[in-house]
Amino acid sequence: MSPTSNPAEGFSERRDCTVRALTNVSGAPYATVHAVFAAHGRKNRRGIALKKVLQSVAHDLGLTARIVRRSGSVERLLRDHPVGRLVVTTRGHAFAVINGVIYDTHATSELRHVKRAWLVTRAGGAE
């Protein structure tokens, strides 16, 4: 069972898994990450294609995002990347992985197929 994370408490949002995932890995306040995503075209209560904007959003938050996986299972991702902060996308969903632990608003099966995973670090390479 994975921990759940609700950084959006107090917001009336949905379809914001991308915002939640980056909030979890960045440590920035949800409101800040939400505003940066909005500046990059995300509408309230609407999803956004993370692969198109993650690197720009991360840059605006003083982070870098580098793709480390383009396919495979969540289980394999966890095995291959036991350390680090990752934003992971599966079909229609995004969540965070921090040092091998999944942070999501609901349980995520380790059998799910990963579409992409980005390693997120502070600009300059520090974690």
Number of C-alpha atoms within 10 A of each C-alpha: 10 15 12 13 18 15 18 18 9 7 9 8 12 11 16 20 22 25 26 26 28 28 24 25 21 23 10 13 14 21 14 13 24 22 14 18 25 15 12 16 11 20 14 14 11 11 16 21 11 19 13 10 15 22 18 16 23 21 14 15 17 13 19 21 21 14 15 16 18 14 15 14 17 23 15 15 23 18 11 12 17 13 14 15 24 32 29 27 25 16 10 11 17 24 26 28 27 19 13 18 17 26 23 21 17 14 12 16 13 16 11 13 18 22 19 21 26 22 21 26 20 15 14 9 9 9 13
